[in-house]
């Protein structure tokens, strides 16, 4: 009996190690996807690895080449950021006051809280240290990322309305600065807040390209990047600004319609995934309440602990796969 139990422990440990490696591989792949997507897009534009595709560049007009150069310069600046600048940029994108000291103090407090909680629960010392480090490093990043994603979605949903205001104003003969002032008053935040920054910055003597560059630090979305580049080029060389912005507004509205359709089609799958993911905990809690002696080996024996860890690892992989299948990023 002891040999069989030891063999089961070894098999369970091997399976758990395999699942952990697989989970880490999936997380690394998930983290690398934005860079791979960016490299693919730069390759399509003829900007892969900082080298221009001469054949593709020859087929573009001077205005398109200038837009490509501006996009490449923005990506190079983003890559040159240090750790302190990245923290500051993350706080700006989340709509918070960029204070690196506050961020570090908050991260340290979270790590200390996680260590104390692990100590109270009687965890080993290596678990205590690991939980403190992981919580201090990942939780603040996740919190800022969540705030930024929420702010970005709200900005994108109202940005098309702001573009329509600018288009109508330009076609009626208003200067671009007056159109920006109207958007800052009429369109809700965060679009109104960003355009207010542009208007207030011009009042203190900053140029529009400088203000747009600062705005990209707070809201580095593809739509806002395109808007900033078009405004800068139009300020330098002129051109039909209304038609260009109208095309961007049309693309934004079509993308929103496609995103809403994808959400509607995947809502049933998301509900099913939530039900399936919660069933083990509901059933386990119910059986523990009805017959604790039947469920107690999972909490009181080493083999039971290993089975619980293996089950949680399998569930984590399943949740990650379902999340990847039913979430669409457009």
N, C-alpha and C positions, 0 to 999 in steps of 0.2 A: 504493500500500500504506500509506504514511504517512497519507494523507487518510482512508482507510477506518478505520485504527486510531484516528485522532483522533476521527472521527465516532462510533465505538463507545464511546470513552471518554466523550464528551459524553452519549450516550444512557444509558450505564451510570450516570454521575453523576446524571442527571436521575431515573432510576428509583430510585437509592439515596436521593436526597433525598425523593422521594415516599413511599418506604417508611418512612423515618425520621419524616416528618410523621405518617404513618398510625399508626406505633407510638406516638408521643407522644400522639396523640389517643386511642388505645385505653387508654394508661396513665392519662391524665387522667380518662377516663370511668370506669375501674376505681376510681380514687381518689375520685371524686365519688359513686359508688353508695351508700356507707353514709349520706352526708348526704341524698341523695335518698330513700333508704328511710326515714330518720328523719323527714324532712319529710312523707312520705306517711303515716307512722304517726301523727304529731302531728295531721295534718289529719283522719284518721279519728277521732281522739280529741277533736277540737274545739279543738286547741291550736296550730293552724298560725300561724306568724309572730307568736306571742305573743298572738293574739286568740282569744277563745273563741267557739265556735259556740253561740249562745244556745239554738237549738232542740235541739241534741244535749245541752247541759248540763241543760236542763229535764227531759229524760227520765231522768236519772241520779239515783240516791238519794244522800244526803249522804256515805255511805262511799265510793262510787265517785268523787264529786267531790273528796274529800280525797286519794284515790290519784292522781287526775289532777294536782292541785296539787303533790303531792310529786314526781311524775315531771317536771313542768315546772321546778320549782326545781332538780332535779338536773341537767337539761340546761342551764339557764342558768348554773349554777356551772361546768360543764364548759367552756362557751364562753368564760368570763371568764379562764381560765388563761393565764398568760404562758409564755414559752419555758422559763424556769427551772422553773416548776411542771410543765410538760409533761414535761420530762426526768425530774424527780423522780417523777412519776406513772408514767411508763413503767418506771422501775427498780423501783418498788413492785409494779407489776402483774407484772413478770417474776420476782418473788420475791427481788430483790436489795436490798442495803442502799442507800438513796437517797443517793448522794454525787455531786453534780453535778461537782465538781472531778475526781474519778476518771474520770467519763464524758468530760469534755473532754480530759483528758490522753490517755486511750485513743484517742479519735478523732484527735487530733493525731498520735499515734504511727502509727496505721493510714495516715493520709494521707502521712506521711513515708515509710513503707515502700513505698506504692504509687508515690510519686515516684522513689524510689531504684530500684525494679524497672523503671520505665519508662526511666530514664536508662541502666541497664545494658543494656536491650534496644535502645538506640539510637533511641528514639522522639523525635519533634520536641518542642520546648519547650511548645507549646500542648497536646499530648497529655499531657505530664508534669504540667502544672498541672491539666488537666481530670481526670485520673485521681486525683490527690491530693485534689481537692475532692470529687469524687463518692464516693470511698472513705471519706473522713473524715465525710461527711454521711450517706450512705445505709447503709453497712454496719453501724454501731452501731444504727441504727433497725431494720434488718432483724433483727439478732441479738436485740434486746429483744423485737421482735414475735414472733419464733419461740419464745422462752422463754415469753412470755405465752400464746400460742396453745396450746402444749403444756400449760402449767399450767391454762389454762381448760378444756381438754378433760378433763383428769383431775379437776378440781373438779366439773364438770357430771356426770361419770359417777358420782361418789360422793355428790353432793348429795341425790339422791332418797333414798338410804339414811339420811342424816342427818335429812331431813324425816320419814321414817317413825318414827325414834326419838323425835323431838319429838312427833309425833302420838300415839303410844302412851303417852308419858309424860304429856301433857296430859290425855288421856282417863282415865288411871288416877289423876289427882288431883295429880300432881307440879307444882310451880311451874316456870315457864319457865326460870328460872336453873339449876335442877337438871337440866332436860332438856338445856340447852346444855352443862353440865359432862359429862353422859354422852356426848354427841356428840363432845366434844373428846377423850375417852378411847378411845372405841370405833371411830370412823371414821378411816380413814387420811388422811394429808395429800394435798392441801392443805386439805381440808374440816376435818379435825381441827385443823390449825394455825390456821385462821381462827377457829374456835370457841374455841380456847384463848386467842386474843387477847381475845375477848369476856369469857371467864371471868376472866382475869387483870386485865383492865381494870376490871371491877366490884370486884375486891378492893382496888384502890387508890383507889376512890371515883368513878370515871367512870360516867356514866349509860349505860344501854343504847342510847338513840338516838345519843349521841355515838360510842359504840364501833361501832355499825352504820354510821354515816357514814364513819368511818375505814376500816372494812372494805370499803366501796364504792370507796375509793381503790385498794385492793389488788386487788379482784376485781370490776370493774364489769360483771358479766354481767346479762342481763335477769332471770334467775331469782333471783339474789341481791338485785337491786334490789327485785323484788316482795316477796321475803321480808322485807327490811329495812323496807319501807314498811308491810307488814301488821303486823309486830311493833310498830312505832312507833304506829300507829293503835290497835292493840289495847291498848297501854299507856295511851293517852290516853282512849279511849272504851269499851274492852271489846269483847266480841263473841265469836263462836264461832271461835276460832283453829284448832282441829283440822280442821274441815271445809274452811276456806280453804286450809290447808297440804296437806290431802289432795288437793284439786283440783290444786294446783301439782305435787305429786308424781306424780299421774297424767299430767299434761301432759308432764313430764320423761321419764317412761318411754315414752310414746307417741312422743315426738320421737326418742328414742334408737332405738327399733325402726325408725322411718322412715329415720333416718340410716343404720343398718346395712343396711337393704334397698337404699338408694340406692348405698351403697359396693359391695355385692355385684353390683348390676346394672351398675355402671360399671367394675368391675375388668378385664373383658375389653378395654374401650376404652382403659383406662390402659396395659395391657400392649402393645396394638397401637401406641399413641402412643410408648411408650418404644422399641419396636423400630424404628419408622419414623424416629424422631429420631436414633437411633444409627447407622443404616445408612450415611448419607453419610460419617461419620467412619471407620467400619470399612472401607468400600470404598476411600475415599481413602487410608487408611493402608496397606491391602493392596497397592493399585496402586503406591504410592510405594516400598514395599519390593521389589516385583517388578521394576518398570521406572521408575526415577527420572527418566530422560530424558523419558519421556512426561508425567510430572506436574510436572517442574521449571518450565515456564513460569508456572504458578500462583504460584510463590514467587519468581521472578526477574524478571518483567516487570510493568510498570505495569498493563497490561490484565488480567493474571492476578490481581493484587491487587484490582482493581476487581471482577472476577468473584467472587472469594472473599468480599469484603465484601457484594456483592449477595446471594450465596447465604446467608450468615449472617443478613442482614436478613430475607430471605424465610423462612428457617427459624425465626427468632425470632417472626415474625408467626404462622406456622403453629402453633408451640408455644403461643403465647398464646391463639390461638383454640381449640385443642384443650383447653387447661387450663380455659378458660371453659366449654366445652361439657360436660366430664365431671366438674367439681367442683361439688358442690351444698352450699350453705350454708343451714342450717335452724336 
